[in-house]
Amino acid sequence: MSDKGVDMKFMIQFSYTPQAWAGMMKNPTDRVAAARSVIEPLGGRLESMYFTFGERDGFVIFDAPDSEAAAAGAVAVSSSGAFRSVQTTQLIEPDQLGGVLGKAGGLVGGYRTPGT
């Protein structure tokens, strides 16, 4: 899959620091607008944002023009110091899976484990 010319879909999962939570409790702000302020200047589009219970505090689904733009956004967010973890994952659309599986099938038997 080329990452030039076609928007790619990504997910960023995040967990805030205790200090970030404390700051948001004192001064609640629009976190969707904050996410858009990072994604849109990179040529991307915010699809959705959710907060969660559990290991992660939330996630953002967004489109970006390429993996460099997505990585730049993740680095910018991580550098803020507001997060204890940020994980970026490229998402594969269901209609893309056939192509992925076809390419993988052409490689079966060609890979050798180390030491063999």
Protein Blocks (a to p, Z undefined) as FASTA:
>chain_A
ZZehiacdddddddddfklmmmmmmmgcdfklmmmmmmmmnopacfbdcddedjbfbdcd
dddfbfklmmmmmmmmmmnopafbdcddddddfklmmmmmmmmmmmgojaccehZZ
